[in-house]
Amino acid sequence: MSASSEQFKVFICSEVGIGGELLKNLKDWFDQHPGPICIEKSRGGVALPLNGRGEFSWDDAFEIIRDLRSTIDATATDFVLLLTKSPNENSWFCVNDPGAPRNSFAHIDDFTWILPSPPHVFAAQWVLESIYDGLMTERGLRLEEVSHKTPRGCFADFCGSKEDLRIKMKTGDICGDCVGLMQANGISEGLIEQTVRLLQSTRTTAINVSSYLEPMRNFDGWPFPVAVTRHKAIQAVEPIQRFFLLLDHFDCLIRYFYLSHQILTGHKPAIDERPSLGTWLNYAASASGLDPDLRQIVRIAENEKIVQLRNERRGHGYVSIQADGYKMESEQLENALVRIEEKLALHFCSHLLVHVKSVALEEKGDTVKGDKLESSHLIHPPFSATVQNAREAGMEAENRVYLYTQRNQKFHSMHPYIRVDNCPLCNHSRVLVTDGGNRYIDVFVGHRIEKK
């Protein structure tokens, strides 16, 4: 497997007294910022032998971790991290086993006197450090070569005191020296990119005014169809325009989530000709099954009577001529959509929407290239992934749209429900979403077209 497609599975074990909520939040944190690192919750309730001062020795911890590795079916390439509450003999935050660099332990404590970040954010920091320290040790580098004893606001700051941790996490940065060192030692761009996203998210939780900040409305990682409809609604000034564009966004949210959910669960969506908004919601309701996220999305839409609101205020009723006539409806719809988006955030981040343009068969594996259909920009960033066998990974044909699951490097074809093709009305290449049969919607402009 090439460096660009290298995956890092991390088994998280925990000492007695560390709750399961922290482990769940830690896994969710990485799922929201996907990449080569994959978190596996594995073993809780680990007892550590403590001395008279209530501390455990490093040697005892490493021996316990080596034993844990054999009981949780971790392979030689997997990482095993033991989260501890008890202090260790040298009061270090995170320590890798010199004889087995992919084994490590890290201290979880109440750090609220230093930073407002929640416990799982600190745990995520230790996961990243344990991976980098392990990889650098395997490459023959010593700790003093890969860390800064004097803090400089870098990911690799040693942090000999807890106060130093404040600078490191508030900065959320990797200095140029360290980026060069990582690249020179074969650290993949995918791992660096995921680390940067996690550090940036960590930074917003670490600053003193974090509690005053509104939740981030960052759509850069969202699939293009839902990102662009959301951005259009945000930019609207007049209440009536905002209300109509929010309805378009809700329509696209339901379409996209239903279609992607069906594809990912191995079902073929059955779409009527030009289905109404109510029909799309019925599709989602019928497919909800035991999926708690889908049920909650449908429940929010039904409780807020969004379809009825659309029919009465846009579809079947008169349109108010008052400039602020839709202010209350717009606010009501906005609040409902924020709750729905919160339920969908993890789904959006876990599966990347890509337009595959080419597949090259190479000795090291099959290289798949194309565009990432994310954010609201019309110029889509490049996508590249190397897999051992493209066909086995789900690749059916070039010039198609796929959902790419980074965790297991699988492609799920969205053809013909979502496609990239020329819009005959504006004569530009657009992302088109099915409207049933041969009909599609150009979600950027709003054109309804026919395509065979």
NORZIDA-V481111 format. One record per residue. N is the residue number from 0. RES is the residue in three letters. OMEGA is omega in radians with two decimals (* if undefined). Layout:
# NORZIDA-V481111
N/RES/OMEGA  N/RES/OMEGA
This chain:
# NORZIDA-V481111
0/MET/-3.09  1/SER/-3.14  2/ALA/-3.09  3/SER/-3.11  4/SER/-3.12  5/GLU/-3.14  6/GLN/-3.13  7/PHE/3.10  8/LYS/-3.09  9/VAL/3.06  10/PHE/-3.12  11/ILE/3.02  12/CYS/-3.07  13/SER/3.11  14/GLU/3.06  15/VAL/3.09  16/GLY/3.07  17/ILE/-3.01  18/GLY/3.13  19/GLY/-3.13  20/GLU/3.11  21/LEU/-3.13  22/LEU/3.12  23/LYS/-3.14  24/ASN/3.11  25/LEU/3.13  26/LYS/3.13  27/ASP/-3.13  28/TRP/3.11  29/PHE/3.10  30/ASP/3.12  31/GLN/3.12  32/HIS/-2.97  33/PRO/3.13  34/GLY/-3.09  35/PRO/-3.09  36/ILE/3.13  37/CYS/-3.09  38/ILE/3.06  39/GLU/3.02  40/LYS/-3.00  41/SER/-2.97  42/ARG/3.05  43/GLY/3.08  44/GLY/-3.14  45/VAL/-3.14  46/ALA/3.12  47/LEU/3.08  48/PRO/-3.09  49/LEU/3.09  50/ASN/-3.09  51/GLY/3.11  52/ARG/3.13  53/GLY/-3.12  54/GLU/3.02  55/PHE/3.13  56/SER/3.11  57/TRP/-3.10  58/ASP/3.11  59/ASP/-3.13  60/ALA/-3.13  61/PHE/3.12  62/GLU/3.11  63/ILE/-3.13  64/ILE/3.10  65/ARG/3.09  66/ASP/3.13  67/LEU/-3.11  68/ARG/-3.11  69/SER/-3.09  70/THR/-3.11  71/ILE/3.07  72/ASP/3.06  73/ALA/3.12  74/THR/-3.12  75/ALA/-3.11  76/THR/3.13  77/ASP/3.05  78/PHE/3.06  79/VAL/-3.12  80/LEU/3.09  81/LEU/3.07  82/LEU/-3.06  83/THR/3.00  84/LYS/-3.12  85/SER/3.08  86/PRO/3.09  87/ASN/-2.94  88/GLU/-3.11  89/ASN/3.10  90/SER/3.05  91/TRP/3.11  92/PHE/-3.00  93/CYS/-3.04  94/VAL/3.05  95/ASN/3.10  96/ASP/-3.12  97/PRO/-3.13  98/GLY/3.12  99/ALA/-2.95  100/PRO/3.13  101/ARG/2.98  102/ASN/-3.13  103/SER/2.97  104/PHE/-3.12  105/ALA/-3.04  106/HIS/3.05  107/ILE/-3.07  108/ASP/3.04  109/ASP/-3.12  110/PHE/-3.07  111/THR/3.09  112/TRP/3.10  113/ILE/-3.02  114/LEU/3.11  115/PRO/-3.09  116/SER/3.10  117/PRO/-3.05  118/PRO/-3.07  119/HIS/3.09  120/VAL/3.04  121/PHE/3.13  122/ALA/3.11  123/ALA/3.09  124/GLN/-3.14  125/TRP/3.07  126/VAL/-3.14  127/LEU/-3.11  128/GLU/-3.13  129/SER/3.12  130/ILE/-3.12  131/TYR/3.13  132/ASP/3.12  133/GLY/-3.13  134/LEU/3.14  135/MET/3.08  136/THR/3.11  137/GLU/3.13  138/ARG/3.04  139/GLY/-3.13  140/LEU/3.12  141/ARG/-3.10  142/LEU/-3.11  143/GLU/3.12  144/GLU/-3.05  145/VAL/3.14  146/SER/3.13  147/HIS/3.12  148/LYS/3.04  149/THR/-3.06  150/PRO/3.06  151/ARG/-3.12  152/GLY/-3.09  153/CYS/3.07  154/PHE/-3.07  155/ALA/3.05  156/ASP/-3.09  157/PHE/3.13  158/CYS/3.10  159/GLY/3.07  160/SER/-3.11  161/LYS/3.11  162/GLU/3.12  163/ASP/-3.12  164/LEU/-3.13  165/ARG/-3.13  166/ILE/-3.06  167/LYS/-3.04  168/MET/3.08  169/LYS/3.14  170/THR/3.13  171/GLY/-3.00  172/ASP/2.98  173/ILE/-3.07  174/CYS/-3.11  175/GLY/3.12  176/ASP/-3.08  177/CYS/3.07  178/VAL/3.11  179/GLY/3.13  180/LEU/3.11  181/MET/-3.11  182/GLN/-3.13  183/ALA/-3.11  184/ASN/2.97  185/GLY/3.04  186/ILE/-3.01  187/SER/3.09  188/GLU/3.13  189/GLY/3.13  190/LEU/3.11  191/ILE/-3.13  192/GLU/3.12  193/GLN/3.12  194/THR/3.14  195/VAL/3.13  196/ARG/3.13  197/LEU/3.13  198/LEU/3.12  199/GLN/3.09  200/SER/3.09  201/THR/-3.08  202/ARG/-3.11  203/THR/3.09  204/THR/-3.00  205/ALA/-3.10  206/ILE/-3.02  207/ASN/-3.08  208/VAL/-3.08  209/SER/-3.10  210/SER/-3.14  211/TYR/-3.10  212/LEU/2.99  213/GLU/3.08  214/PRO/-3.09  215/MET/3.10  216/ARG/-3.06  217/ASN/-3.08  218/PHE/-3.05  219/ASP/-3.13  220/GLY/-3.14  221/TRP/3.02  222/PRO/-3.04  223/PHE/-3.06  224/PRO/-3.12  225/VAL/3.10  226/ALA/-3.06  227/VAL/3.11  228/THR/3.09  229/ARG/-3.13  230/HIS/3.12  231/LYS/3.14  232/ALA/-3.14  233/ILE/-3.08  234/GLN/-3.11  235/ALA/-3.11  236/VAL/-3.11  237/GLU/-3.11  238/PRO/-3.10  239/ILE/3.11  240/GLN/3.13  241/ARG/-3.14  242/PHE/-3.12  243/PHE/-3.13  244/LEU/3.04  245/LEU/3.06  246/LEU/3.07  247/ASP/3.14  248/HIS/3.10  249/PHE/3.11  250/ASP/-3.11  251/CYS/3.08  252/LEU/-3.10  253/ILE/3.11  254/ARG/-3.04  255/TYR/-3.09  256/PHE/3.12  257/TYR/-3.11  258/LEU/-3.10  259/SER/3.10  260/HIS/3.14  261/GLN/-3.13  262/ILE/-3.10  263/LEU/3.13  264/THR/3.05  265/GLY/-3.14  266/HIS/3.08  267/LYS/-3.13  268/PRO/3.08  269/ALA/-3.02  270/ILE/3.05  271/ASP/3.07  272/GLU/3.13  273/ARG/3.14  274/PRO/3.11  275/SER/3.10  276/LEU/3.10  277/GLY/3.12  278/THR/3.11  279/TRP/3.12  280/LEU/3.07  281/ASN/3.05  282/TYR/-3.11  283/ALA/3.14  284/ALA/-3.12  285/SER/-3.12  286/ALA/-3.00  287/SER/3.09  288/GLY/-3.14  289/LEU/-3.12  290/ASP/-3.06  291/PRO/-3.13  292/ASP/-3.13  293/LEU/3.12  294/ARG/-3.13  295/GLN/3.11  296/ILE/3.12  297/VAL/-3.12  298/ARG/3.12  299/ILE/-3.13  300/ALA/-3.13  301/GLU/-3.13  302/ASN/3.13  303/GLU/3.09  304/LYS/-3.06  305/ILE/3.13  306/VAL/3.11  307/GLN/3.11  308/LEU/3.13  309/ARG/-3.10  310/ASN/-3.07  311/GLU/-3.01  312/ARG/3.13  313/ARG/-2.97  314/GLY/-2.99  315/HIS/-3.10  316/GLY/3.09  317/TYR/3.11  318/VAL/-3.13  319/SER/3.10  320/ILE/3.14  321/GLN/-3.08  322/ALA/-3.12  323/ASP/-3.07  324/GLY/-3.10  325/TYR/-3.09  326/LYS/-3.11  327/MET/3.13  328/GLU/3.13  329/SER/3.13  330/GLU/3.11  331/GLN/-3.13  332/LEU/3.11  333/GLU/-3.13  334/ASN/3.12  335/ALA/-3.12  336/LEU/3.10  337/VAL/3.12  338/ARG/3.10  339/ILE/3.14  340/GLU/3.10  341/GLU/3.12  342/LYS/-3.07  343/LEU/-3.01  344/ALA/-3.12  345/LEU/3.12  346/HIS/3.14  347/PHE/-3.06  348/CYS/-3.03  349/SER/-3.06  350/HIS/-3.08  351/LEU/3.09  352/LEU/-3.06  353/VAL/3.02  354/HIS/-3.09  355/VAL/-3.13  356/LYS/-3.10  357/SER/3.05  358/VAL/-3.13  359/ALA/3.12  360/LEU/-3.09  361/GLU/-3.09  362/GLU/-3.10  363/LYS/-3.10  364/GLY/3.14  365/ASP/-3.13  366/THR/-3.13  367/VAL/-3.11  368/LYS/3.12  369/GLY/-3.13  370/ASP/2.95  371/LYS/3.11  372/LEU/-3.10  373/GLU/-3.07  374/SER/-3.05  375/SER/-3.13  376/HIS/3.12  377/LEU/3.03  378/ILE/-3.00  379/HIS/3.13  380/PRO/-3.10  381/PRO/3.08  382/PHE/3.07  383/SER/3.08  384/ALA/3.08  385/THR/-3.13  386/VAL/-3.09  387/GLN/3.13  388/ASN/-3.04  389/ALA/-3.11  390/ARG/3.11  391/GLU/3.11  392/ALA/3.08  393/GLY/-3.11  394/MET/-3.13  395/GLU/-3.09  396/ALA/3.06  397/GLU/3.13  398/ASN/3.06  399/ARG/3.12  400/VAL/-3.12  401/TYR/2.85  402/LEU/-3.14  403/TYR/3.11  404/THR/-3.03  405/GLN/-3.06  406/ARG/-3.13  407/ASN/3.09  408/GLN/3.12  409/LYS/3.08  410/PHE/3.13  411/HIS/-3.04  412/SER/3.05  413/MET/3.13  414/HIS/0.06  415/PRO/-2.99  416/TYR/3.02  417/ILE/-3.09  418/ARG/3.01  419/VAL/-3.06  420/ASP/3.14  421/ASN/3.03  422/CYS/-3.05  423/PRO/-3.12  424/LEU/3.14  425/CYS/3.08  426/ASN/3.07  427/HIS/3.06  428/SER/-3.06  429/ARG/2.96  430/VAL/-3.05  431/LEU/3.14  432/VAL/-3.04  433/THR/2.99  434/ASP/-3.13  435/GLY/3.13  436/GLY/3.11  437/ASN/-3.08  438/ARG/-3.14  439/TYR/3.05  440/ILE/2.97  441/ASP/-2.96  442/VAL/3.12  443/PHE/-3.10  444/VAL/-3.09  445/GLY/3.13  446/HIS/2.97  447/ARG/-3.02  448/ILE/3.03  449/GLU/3.12  450/LYS/3.07  451/LYS/*
